[in-house]
Amino acid sequence: MASQIFVNLPIADQARTRAFFGALGFTFNEAFSDENALNLVLGDSLFAMLLSPERFADFTVKPTSDGTSTEAIIALGVDNREDVDRIADAALANGGAKAKDPQDMGFMYGRSFLDPDGHHWEIMWMDPKGFEG
């Protein structure tokens, strides 16, 4: 089993990206950040490497997206419904765009947004009691 995850995403503007995710309450590991990369800390063992287009291209043998298509949806589970709303509201207030309408199934609640580079993020909460038989 894996013990960490590093999602790699291309970004156009490092300062804009840093400000956006900082406004959502996330931090960066500066030891793994430089002029071509930001190491976004999403959790204890969850990271996103936000890379300049040139640095991102170093990691793939296929052409990279021009930002007009969805290649991945990054879904983050949080501890409660309030965190879902806090993060999604902050995203929308700081340059993000609404991706889909909120989804409320009682035992599961989620909202989504597109970051300033067009990457699709889902923030979700699930009540484990909702799955008990």
Buried (B, 14 or more C-beta within 10 A) or exposed (E): EEEEEBBBBBBEEBEBBBEBBBBBEBEBEEEBBEEBBBBBBBEEEBBBBBBBBEBBBEEEEEEEBEBEEEEEEBEBBBEEBEBBBBBBBBBBEBBBEEBEEEEEEEEBBBBBBBBBBBBBBBBBBBBEEEEEE
